Amino acid sequence: MLLQSRHAGTTEDVQPLFVVINDRKQTKTPVPIASPWEIMIGTQSLRQGLQWYLEKYLELPIDNFRKRAEEILAALSQWGQDCLRDLFADEHARGWYRDAQMENLSNLQLEVVSDDAEVLSWPWEVLESRDDGLLAQQCRIERRLEDIGDARSQPEKLPQEQLNILYIIARPYGDYDVGFQTLARPLIDFVNKSGWPVNIDVLRPPTFDQLRAVLEEKPDFYHIVHFDGHGGFDDPCRHGSKRLSPLE
């Protein structure tokens, strides 16, 4: 089952309004959903608290900080519960949600549709039901633009006989980082086995200067420039590796 939470305007005080859509039916009265980023925890916003929790807390999860972390998670959970309750407050929306429960929530796809980047940045994955827990652990939650324009037409100069991809793999921590072949090899092997007319070049070294040089050397050659970024907990640079530029 596909249910859409569609951004349908704003209130007079610029609070986003949403309707829930099932197939071609939608709830009649848009409901306002408060932004989670307006929630304050002490002197900080929830957004600031989440940034601290994700980036700093695990470096020193001692008692004083644990209380702050619990307050942040509690506020996030409360917003998720309030948001889900308000979205499905309409009797039709509640009925559609019950139908999804009956069919098994693993078959539910919940789309958040908006052209507002701020709305799409909300942590929709924390939508929570008292009966079902976190929806993100039960069903698919996706974000989608409301107004998706036509894709740009490809310049006529680009090669027509094959698809050329320039693959950039982040290596910010040098020898401490994941090997570039670990990421590139599965894609290259897949393309080779499929027999598709696809050429993949891995940018080495993955720096801005090298990217500029390759694109200048091969103008109107690459159809796709794909950047493979990745992250992780802890900073290997603290253990002796050299910090490089963002693309190195």
N, C-alpha and C positions, 0 to 999 in steps of 0.2 A: 504494500500500500504506500502511495506517495501522498504526504501531507506537506503543504507549503505554509510557512510563516512569512507572509509578504508585507514588506514595509509599505504602508499606504498613506503616507503624509505625516504631518506633525500637529500637535495641539498648539494653542495660542502661546504657551510658554515653551514652545519648541521641544516638546517631548515626543519621541517617535510613536506612531500609531501602527498597529498591525492587524491584519485579518488572517484567518486560517482558511486555506483552500483545499478542498478535496475534489479532484477531477474538475468539473466546471462549476461546482457549488462553493460558495464562500460564506463566511459568517457576515451577518448584516451590519453589525456595529463594530467599527475598529476599536481596539483597546490600546491604551497607552502602556508602554513598557519603560520603566525607569532605567536609565543608563547605569550599569554597574560601576562605571568610573566616577560617578558622583557620590558613591558611598565613602564615608570617611571613617577611618579607624584611628582614633586619637587625632593627631595632627596631620596624618597622611591619607591620601586617597587610596582606594583599593588597588588602583593601577600601580601606584608606587609600592604598595605593600607586596603585591604579586611579584614585581620586579626584584625586590629584596629577597623574597622567599625563594624564587627560582635561581637567583644568581649568587646569593650570599649566605643564606641560612645554613645550607648543608656544610659549609666550611667550618661552622662552629655552632652545632645544634645543642647548646647548653641550656640550662633551665630558664634563664632570663629570656633568651631568644625563643625558646619553645612556646612560652605563653603568647608571645606576639604572633608566632606562626599559627597557633591554634585559633587566635582571633581572626586572622586573615582567612583561614580556611572556613571558619564558621560563617563569616560574612559572605564569602563566595558561595557557600552552600545555600545560605538563606536567599540570596539573589536568584539562584537557580530554581529553588522551590517556588518563590514568588512569581518568577517569570513564567514557569510552566503552568501554574495555577491561573494566572491572568490570561495567558494565551488560549487556554481551553475552558475559560469561564462560560462561554456561550454554549447553550445546550446542544447545538448541532456539532460544535467542535468536540465537546465531551463525548458525544455519541461516536464520532469518528475515532477518537482515541480508544474508546472501549472496544470498537471493532478491531482496531489494531492489536489490542491486548488479546482478544479472542483468537485472532489469526496467528499470534505469536509475534512479539515485538521485533524479533530478528528479521522479519520481513518488512519492517517499517523503514521508509526513507523519509527523513524530515529535512526539508530544504528551507534555508533562510534566504529570502530573496530581497535584495536591496541594491541600490546604486550608491549608497552612502558608505564610504570606507570605514567611518567610525562605527556604524552599526554592525558591519561585517566583522569588525575587530572584537566585538563583544565575545566573552567566553561561553559560547552557546553549548559547548560540551558539558557544562555543569548543570544543564537542565535536569531537574531531579523530581522524582515522584515518590510520595510516601510509600506507595505500594511496590513500585518497580525499581527504586533506587536511581542511580545515574543513567539517563537515557543513552548516553554515549557508549555505555557498556552493554546495551541491549539492542540498539538499532544504529543505522547510519545517519549521521548529521552532516549536512553539506551546506556550503555557502554558494550562492549564485547571483550574478548580476542580473538586474531586471532588464536593462536595455543593453543587449549584446549586439554591437554593430557588425556589419559584414567584415570579414577578414580582408586585409589589404591584398590587392592583386599583386602577384609576384612580378618584379621587373623582367622584361623580355630578355635582358642580357644574361640572366641566370641560366646555368646548364639545364637542359631538358632531359638528358639521357640518364642522369642519376641524381639522387639526393645527397648533398654534401653537408656534413655536420662537423662543426668545430667543437670539441668537447673540452671543457675547462674544469679541472678537478682541484678544489681548494687544498692547499698544503701549508696551512699557517704555522704548523709546529715541526716542520722538517722531518727528521728521522722518527720523531715521536708520533707522527700522524699516520693515518691509514695509507697503505700503499696505493698508488694511483692505478696499478694494474688490477688490484682487488675490485675497484669500482668499474673500470673500463672494460675488463675482459669479458664479463657476462654479456654486456651489450654487444660487443664486437662479435663474440661467438654466436649470439642469437641471430644477428644480421647475416653472418656468413652461412649458417645452417639454413636459414630461410631462403637464401638465394636472391634476396631483393637487391635492386640496384642502388645500394646505399654505401657511401664512402664516409668513414669516420676518421678524423684526424684529432689526436690528443695534443693539446697545447702544452709544450714543454720548453722552458719552465712556465708555469701558469702565472705570469706576471703581466701587468698592464703594458709594459714596454714590448713584451713578446707578442701580446695580442694585437697591439697597434702595428707591429712589424708584419705579422702574418696577414692581416687584413689589407695592408697596403701592398704587400707582395702579390696577393690573390684577390684583386677587386672583383666584385660581382661573381664570386665563386661559391660562397657558403650560403645555403638556404636557412640554416639554423645554427645559432651559437648557443650551446647549452652549458650552463654553469651548474656544477654539482657541488653545492655547499653542504657543510655538515658541522655539527657541534658536539659538545660533550661536557660532562662535569669535570671539574678540576682543571688546572692550567699547567700543562707540561712545561711551560716556560719557567715556572718556578723551580723546576728541577734541573735546570742547566741548558735547555735548548734556547736557541736564539729566536727572538720575536721578529717575524718577517712582515712584509707588506701584506695587505688583505688578500691579494690574489696569489701570493707565493705559497 
